[in-house]
Amino acid sequence: MKYFDLHCDTLWECYEMRKNLRENDLFIDKSKIAGFEEYVQFFALFCGARPPQPIPGRRALLDLPEEQRLGAMLDTAREQFSRNRDWLYQCFSAEDLQSPDRRGRAAAFLSIEGAELLCSEEHLRRAYDAGVRMVTLSWNGRNRYACGAATDNDEGLSQAGKALVRRLVGMGVILDVSHLSDAGFWDVCVETEAPFAASHSNSRTVCPHCRNLTDLQFSEMVRRGGLVGLNLYNNFLRDDGQRATLTDAVRHIEHFCALGGQDILAIGADFDGCEALPEGFSTVADITRLAEELRRLGYPQSTIDGLFYANAGRFIERML
Ligand SMILES: [Zn+2]
């Protein structure tokens, strides 16, 4: 099958735990993606959290001065993409996806998770030149631009945040509202008419977690022709402490489709960025199980193709 995924934190694991994209015990590496007919992945440069088991002697991203963190993550991306260029090709535009130079290799785009990595205009330039094409305005905390839903859902964008929204849209970088507070979401809608993404967020009606999108937010994204990536993190799929199953993922898909969103739905599984996925998920290859489940439930093949690849592909073509 063809698979286009909007969000993973594998590069952060590579930085923090000194792992390699070629072969590792993470969700994504060369052999794990080998079964896909086509594979496109947005790799996030993450602003940093405390690693659960830090490597002794390794300086955690959060221990670096703030202005050095973007550089550290960009170095990691550059090094990993360069060491793995026999199977992974970095894209800077939608055109690159179709380029004959790619020769059937998997495709990688870069994104930023947590705009606190962007300490200055010079950082923004550097990120863009290195290929960053999607940016979440916040992670869970508060930064100079915005506040995360996990900190205060009523706190909107700062003046710097509003300026960053206009700047990113002007540069042709996709805004990503995953993690952003509700107030920040609506501030984005005031600042720009551009379509935007929620790379890894689910439905708050189905699972009432602050990280998920309300029906009103999702409907606004449908109106704009945005893109929403379904997140497979257990606690965003169900909130009763039980282990999530494929059925829970399907409930979110059903609900979004009922809101008229079947053409803006994609997957942003959050591989290597969350602690627990539904039963039976141990690598990216297991995403085929969700496709099989949808087929078993009688979803049309066109809907399945849209969800796993075509909707994201179309959005990228329009935006990049
Ligand atoms: Zn995230």
Residues whose N, C-alpha, C, O or C-beta is under 5 A from the ligand:
A	BS01	ZN	none
